[in-house]
Amino acid sequence: MSDTHDPMADRLAHMLGWAGVALGAMQVAAPRVVARVIGVDDSPAARATVPLAGMRNLLHAETLLRGRKHSVGLWSRLAGDAADVTSLSAAMARRTGKRRRRVAAVTGVVLAVTAADVYAVLRARRSRQRVAGKEQGEARGVMSVRAAITVRRPRPEVYEFWHDFENFPRFMVHVDSVDMSDGQTHWRVRGPAGRAVEWDAAIVEDRRDELIAWSSSKSSLVPNSGSVRFDDAPGGRGTEVRVNLRYHLPGGRMAAAIARLLGEHPDQQVQDDLRRFKQVMETGEVVRSEGSPEGTRALRQALQRRAQPVA
């Protein structure tokens, strides 16, 4: 639910990798056929160059398909693209008629592939920057959470229920109360070890049936800001609720690790809260069990016992 990694960057790199496997295999297995198709003379130089290009494509593909660190493979592909465009441009200048048109068509294809490689490099770079930014933020105690869920209720109804902040204790187990007045809210929340934490927050943006955004006051013990967005789910399946939360956790990574162990980490809390919100909206109540009525907690799970028949 919450992840700064871009899965599209992975999928694109893998697609380019498999394309490199197919092209490289043809260049190595049938260099003369490839040379004729692209309009290059069946010369000794071509017979040597085409297989070398195929081996290069296979090497790039192996790098892209091996793992998540695609930068080396993508940048080496770009270098290969530049070499291919240079060679094809020189070959096109020496050709006439039908062969020249073939080389020109292949050059256009290589340029299109180069554009795809550039896009993949930029996308992978943005993904790395987001991950690095999150890690730096965690080191300073600044955390972010993104979570989403689909609720099988109409968007106006979901928005209205969420907009009434006094409903929050019904599905947010750590929230004792939320008082609202003139766009200002006062929160009372149970923190780690049951200690009460209070803060004030203001609604900074409110678009009916679409978006609610808030920001805590500067004097808050736990500075936080965020938004919840409401969109129609595909296929008329209800409403997609997307929560984006940013907060400052005193203690940084160490505090975050301890909070996660105790089941108090906001990542877990937000995901559990959204599941309970979905239950309240769809059934009118939260379905609880004796095993873990407040969501995933490592220590609570360690103390669980086998289910017993009702007396």
N, C-alpha and C positions, 0 to 999 in steps of 0.2 A: 503494500500500500504506500509506503513512504520510501523513496529511493532517489538519490540524485543521479544515479547512473542512467545513461540513455540507452535503452535496449535497441532502439532503431540504429544507433551507430554500430552495434554488434551485428545486427542482421545485414546491414549494408556491407560491412566488411566481409562477412561470410559469403554474401552473394558475389562480390568481386573476387573473393578467393576461389569459389567454384568455377566462375567464368575463366579465371586464370588457369585452372586445371584443364578445362576443356580445350582452350586455345593452345596452351603449352603442349598438351599431349599431341594435338594435330601437327604442330610445328616440328616436334621431335620425330613423330612417326612418319609423316608424309611431307617433308620439306619441299619437294618439287611440286607437289599438288598445290600447296599453299602459295608458292612463288608464282605459279601460273594464274591462280585465282586473283591474286592482288595485282597482277600485271607486271611483275618483276621478271627480268630475263632469267632463264635457267642456266646461270653462269656459275663457275666455281665459287665466286664470292657470295652469291645468293645461297648456294647449297650449304655454305658454312655459316652464313649470318642467320638464316631462318631457324636452324636447330638451336643456335646459341640464344636467340630470342625466346625460343620455347623453353629452354632450361631456365632462363631468367624468370619467365612467367610462372613456372612450376615452383621456383624458389620463393617468389613473392606469395604465391598461393599457400604454400606450407606455413609461412610466417603468419598470414592472416587467419588461417584455420586452426592454428595451434592454441590460441588463448585469447584473453581479453585485451592484451597490450598490442594493439594493431598499428601503432604509430610507425614502427620500423617498416612494416610491410607496405603501408599506404604511401609513405614518403619514397620508398624504393620504387613503387609502382609509378609514382609521378616522374621520377627520374627516367624510368624506362619509357614512359609515354613521351617525354621530351625527345629522347633518342629516336623513338619510332617516327615521330612527326618530322624530325630533321632528316632522317633517311628517306622517308616517303616524299618529302618536298624535293629533295635532290633527285630522286628517281623520276618524279613527275616532270621535272624540268628537262630530262633527257628523253622523255617518251613523247610519242605523237599518236593521234587517232584513238583507236579502241583501247590500247594499253594505257594511254594517258588518262582516259576516262575511268578505267578501273582503279588506277592508283589514286586518282582524285576522290573516288567514292570511298576507298579504304581509308584515305586520310581523314575524310569527314567522320567516319565511324570512330577512328582513333581519337579525334578531337572530342567526340561525344563521350567516349570512355574517360578521357582526361578530365572532362567536366565532372563526371560522376566521382572520379577519384578525388578531385579538389573538394567536392561537397562532403565526401566521406571524411577527409582530413579535417575540415573545419568542424564537422559535427563531433568527431572524436575529441578534438581539441576543446570544444565547449564542454563536453562531458567531463573531461579531466579537470577543467577549471572549476566546474561545479563541485566535484568531489573534493578538490583541494580547498576550495572555499569553505565547504562544510567542515572539513577537518580542522582548518584554522579557526573557524568559529567555535567548534567544540573545545579547542584548546583554550579559548578565551571565555568559555562558559556560555557562548551564544549558540543555541540549538534551533533546529527547525523540524517541523513535522508536517507531512502531507499524508492525508488519508481520504478515502472515498468509499461510498457504499450506494447501492441502488435500493430505493424504497418504493414499494408498489402502492403509491398513493399519488394523487394529482399534485403538481408543483405548487399551486396556491395554498393547498392544505398543509403541505410540508413546511413551506415558508412561514405561514401563520403560526404553526406550533413552535417552530424554532424561534420566531421573533418574540414570543412571549418568554422572556428569559426566566421567569419564575417557574417554568416547566422543567428547567435543567436538572433539579434534584431528582426528578422522576427517572432519568436514565444516566445521569452522571453521579456515580456512587461516592465520589470524593467531594462533591459540592453539597454543602449544607443548605445554603440559601443564596439567592440572587435577588436583590432589590433594585427596581428600576424606576427612574423619575427623570423626565425631560431629557432623554437621551443619555443619561448618566446611570451607570450600574455600580452597585457595591456587592462584591463577592466575598463569601465566607467559605473557605475550602479546608478540608482535612489534609494536612501535609504528612510527611514521613513521621512515623511514631505517633500518629494521631494528633500532632500539634496543629492548632488552627492557624490558618494564614488568611489575611484579609487584604483586599486592595480595591481601588476604584478604577473604572474603565469608562471610556466614552465611545459612543457609536460615531465613527468617522465617515461612514458611507452606508447608505441604506437604499437599495433599489428594489422595489416591491417585486416579489416572486423571482428575484435574480441573485441578489448579493447583499450580505451584511458584513461590514468590516468594523473592527474595533481596535482600540489601543489603550493600554493601561496608563494611569497617571505616572508622572516622573518620580513620585515619592513611593511607588509600589515596591514592596520587598522582592517581588518576582516580576520584573518588567516583562511585558509580553504584548504582542499584537498579532492580528491574524484576520482571517476572513472565512466565510462559508459561502459557497456558490451553489445555486440550484439550477439544474438544467434538465430538460426533458430527456429521459432515457430512450435509446433507440428502440424501435418496434413498439412504442406505446407501453413500455414496461414500467412506467412510473416516473420517478424523479431520481436523478443522480445528485448526490450531496457530496461536495468536495470541500474538505477542511484544509486550510493552510495556516499553520501556527508557527510563530517565531517567539522565542523567550530566552531569558538569561537565567542559567542555572548556576548558582554559586558553587564553586568547587570544580567546575570543568568536567573533564573526562572521568576523573575518579568518582565524583559525585554521581555522574550519569551511570557508571557501571554498578555502583551500589544500589541506585534507584531501580535499575533494570532487574537486579537480583531480587529485590524486595517487591517487584511488581508495581513500583511507583513511577516508572519512567513514563513521561508524557506520550511517547510512541505507543506504548501498550495501553495507556489510559484512553487516548483518543480512539484507537481502534475498538477497544471494548465498549466505549461510550457510543460509538456509531452503531455497533451491533445491537445494543440495547435500545437506541433510538429507533432503529428499524422495527424492533419487536413492538415497541410502544405504538408506533404509527400504524403497524399492520394488524396487531392483535389487541391493542389496548392495554397491554401489561408486559412486564419483563418476565421471561421464563427463567427461573433460577433453579439451581440444584444445590444440594448440600455440599457437593464436592468443591465447587469454586463459584460461589454466587457473585463474586466481584471481579471475575475475569481471571486472567493468567497470572498467577503469583508462584514463584519458585518455592518459597518456604511453605505456602499453603498446600501445594501439590505434594511436597515431601511428607506432609502429615495426613494425607488422605488415607481412607480405609476402603475396604471392599464394600460394595453396595449391599444393604441389608433389606430384607423384606419388611414391609410396613407392618407394625404390630397390630 
